[in-house]
């Protein structure tokens, strides 16, 4: 190709490959590398060094985004990018780096447009046929490349089921696979049911939770557990795209060997896999229970257990908390909704029940720690209002709390900080994307509740599994450590909240 030398420079620069490193890998003199780079010596596709060069570059491409970068380079030079195997990528790489790559493409008309997958047939003992999509894929990168076209065509909101025969399956947390799955969940809002046979390896389970914490707390992954065997011959992962594909991944336990995967499209086989998954999950224990607005009574009782039952409470909130309003301020806002006297009376009484319980819990010595986002607080002060789930006011959907109500909450935080020594607030400049439009409430050693409101309706995610609670508690403690302990921190928080309250009260909205 006309720019073959520049292409070699580009790829060496991207992967930080030096001339001496490349000469050692190819077992050639360093001066030859220099002549390739300055165009004095051509590197043809048939050269004895070309295959080794392509293999060396592919060995550096350990992540999906490295492959995506290579595809972008191919696209610039008009090479096909429907690449689903490492072999196909190697073909393109040779064409892209070869001095005669352009001539080869011209003589061929174009690089053969091979299909993303080639059908293979596996004969079973019963003489039936299972049609698999492509050859067996070895390694997580190869699996991610094979899955990419299958996931990319799924409609938004589709369901995907994943079964792990063991919590030690490493493919589920491998960077290439997890990055693809997380990206697809974010783009298409996939609904994933993840069923895991747990062996008691808490470290392995912690790694899974840490990798997928964001879709877990937003409800896109629903995690269920069953107790499995502690020893297995192989670890397996089954990924099922209902009605379309079943992906079978097999690993050797605690071995350095890469996983082996097969993508199956035979209709009956996929249907039977789905049926087996449904039977298995029926006996599993859901780790995260998800309640929508149809279960508002359940949600209210969860909130009551957090604020009004004895025990320490940790909160991360991308909002402000109506629990710190006075009863009079709460009643004032209720009146703006035009409720009948009976509807008003029971809502007012319910809030007083919550408020009295929380005050008693704090008086009993329970430690409350709450983390707020300064970015969100400034936005509330600027807007002169705050959108929040309606459950705080005993109704479905959302409410927009007016500026008087927002100021009342800010003043309530200040009162607690000034009068309750076991009540603590930490204001971070901004909390992570994981907390956007949600609130974590962790009743220590008891349960976790996550109120998520970025979708069409608020959702409450509840968990009382100690294994999960430990992970979220460790996460909260790390987040709290980012800003706690600085001199005058309590007074600084009060000053920030007072300034925000004054801005809110003085706004014209």
Helices and strands as residue ranges (DSSP letters): H 4-14, H 19-26, H 30-38, H 48-60, H 64-76, H 86-97, H 101-108, E 119-123, E 129-133, E 137-138, H 140-152, E 159-164, G 171-173, H 175-188, E 191-198, H 202-211, H 213-217, E 221-227, E 235-241, E 245-251, E 260-264, H 267-282, E 285-286, E 289-291, G 293-295, H 296-308, E 313-317, G 322-324, H 327-335, H 341-363, E 368-373, H 374-383, E 386-389, G 390-393, E 398-401, H 403-419, E 423-428, G 433-435, E 438-443, E 447-452, E 459-463, H 466-481, H 489-506
